[in-house]
């Protein structure tokens, strides 16, 4: 009887752990670099974005975007989206992506937010990411 109880308890713990791992609740994510939006809201928006950029917040003359992590493909998506609006990708230095349109230059920086999402910080200007899924 005691063995069955222990086995059942371990099985429930294992299933609960797998459930938490597969669909991690927002409170288990690290702090956001911007305080104006809750983690729950950001997680929900990025899960619903279907691999597209999502505007998350605007703070101190910067716009924050997010996208689901795609093993490095998010860099290519950024370059593609910027290219569609006439921005030319110049170079990448660390987490900074440099773009130019005419005489205007901007730098968009990225950071991993957990292993699930990538956040991008862009200066407030007229660029294509500001037109996505708001």
C-alpha positions as CSV (number, residue, x, y, z in Angstrom):
1,X,0.0,0.0,0.0
2,X,2.8,2.4,0.9
3,X,4.6,1.6,-2.3
4,X,1.6,2.4,-4.4
5,X,1.1,5.7,-2.5
6,X,4.8,6.7,-3.0
7,X,4.6,5.7,-6.7
8,X,1.4,7.7,-7.2
9,X,2.9,10.7,-5.5
10,X,6.0,10.5,-7.7
11,X,4.0,10.1,-10.8
12,X,1.9,13.1,-10.0
13,X,5.0,15.2,-9.3
14,X,6.6,14.1,-12.5
15,X,3.5,14.9,-14.5
16,X,3.2,18.3,-12.8
17,X,6.8,19.1,-13.5
18,X,6.4,18.2,-17.2
19,X,3.4,20.4,-17.4
20,X,5.3,23.3,-15.9
21,X,8.2,22.7,-18.2
22,X,6.0,22.5,-21.3
23,X,3.9,25.5,-20.6
24,X,5.9,27.5,-18.1
25,X,3.8,30.1,-16.1
26,X,4.8,33.7,-16.5
27,X,6.1,34.1,-13.0
28,X,8.9,31.7,-13.7
29,X,10.3,34.0,-16.4
30,X,13.1,36.4,-15.6
31,X,12.4,40.1,-15.1
32,X,11.7,42.2,-18.1
33,X,14.0,45.1,-19.1
34,X,11.0,47.4,-19.1
35,X,8.6,47.7,-16.2
36,X,5.5,49.1,-17.9
37,X,4.1,45.7,-19.0
38,X,3.7,42.6,-16.9
39,X,5.5,39.3,-17.7
40,X,2.1,37.6,-18.0
41,X,1.0,40.0,-20.8
42,X,4.3,39.7,-22.6
43,X,4.3,35.9,-22.5
44,X,0.7,35.8,-23.7
45,X,1.3,38.2,-26.6
46,X,4.5,36.5,-27.8
47,X,2.8,33.1,-27.7
48,X,0.0,34.4,-29.8
49,X,2.3,36.2,-32.3
50,X,2.9,33.0,-34.4
51,X,6.6,33.7,-35.0
52,X,6.1,37.4,-35.9
53,X,7.4,40.5,-34.3
54,X,5.1,41.9,-31.6
55,X,5.3,45.4,-30.2
56,X,5.5,45.1,-26.4
57,X,6.3,48.6,-24.9
58,X,7.5,52.1,-25.6
59,X,9.8,53.6,-22.9
60,X,12.3,56.4,-22.9
61,X,12.4,56.9,-26.7
62,X,12.8,53.2,-27.4
63,X,10.3,50.6,-28.6
64,X,10.5,47.1,-27.4
65,X,9.6,44.2,-29.7
66,X,9.6,40.5,-29.1
67,X,9.5,37.3,-31.1
68,X,9.7,33.6,-30.3
69,X,13.2,32.3,-30.3
70,X,13.8,30.3,-33.5
71,X,17.4,29.1,-33.2
72,X,18.9,32.2,-34.7
73,X,16.3,32.7,-37.4
74,X,15.0,35.8,-35.6
75,X,18.0,37.7,-36.8
76,X,17.1,36.9,-40.4
77,X,13.5,37.9,-39.8
78,X,14.7,41.2,-38.4
79,X,16.8,41.9,-41.5
80,X,14.0,40.8,-43.8
81,X,11.4,43.0,-42.1
82,X,13.7,46.0,-42.1
83,X,14.6,45.4,-45.8
84,X,10.9,45.4,-46.8
85,X,10.7,49.0,-45.6
86,X,13.8,50.1,-47.4
87,X,16.4,49.8,-44.5
88,X,19.7,48.3,-45.5
89,X,21.4,46.0,-43.1
90,X,25.0,47.2,-42.6
91,X,26.5,44.9,-39.9
92,X,26.1,43.2,-36.7
93,X,28.3,43.9,-33.7
94,X,27.5,41.8,-30.7
95,X,23.8,42.1,-30.0
96,X,23.5,45.3,-32.1
97,X,22.1,45.3,-35.7
98,X,23.0,48.4,-37.7
99,X,20.6,49.6,-40.5
100,X,20.7,52.6,-42.8
101,X,18.0,54.3,-44.9
102,X,19.3,57.2,-46.9
103,X,21.3,59.3,-44.4
104,X,19.6,57.9,-41.3
105,X,21.2,55.1,-39.3
106,X,19.7,53.1,-36.5
107,X,20.9,50.4,-34.2
108,X,18.5,47.7,-32.9
109,X,19.8,45.6,-30.0
110,X,18.6,42.2,-29.1
111,X,18.6,40.1,-25.9
112,X,17.4,36.6,-25.1
113,X,14.6,36.6,-22.6
114,X,14.7,33.1,-21.3
115,X,15.3,30.4,-23.9
116,X,11.8,31.0,-25.4
117,X,11.8,34.6,-26.6
118,X,14.1,37.3,-28.0
119,X,13.5,41.0,-27.2
120,X,14.6,43.8,-29.5
121,X,15.1,47.4,-28.5
122,X,14.7,49.9,-31.3
123,X,14.9,53.7,-31.2
124,X,11.5,55.4,-31.8
125,X,11.6,56.2,-35.5
126,X,9.6,55.3,-38.5
127,X,10.7,51.7,-39.3
128,X,8.8,48.6,-40.3
129,X,8.8,46.9,-36.9
130,X,6.6,49.7,-35.6
131,X,3.9,48.6,-38.1
132,X,3.7,45.0,-36.9
133,X,1.1,43.3,-34.8
134,X,0.4,46.2,-32.4
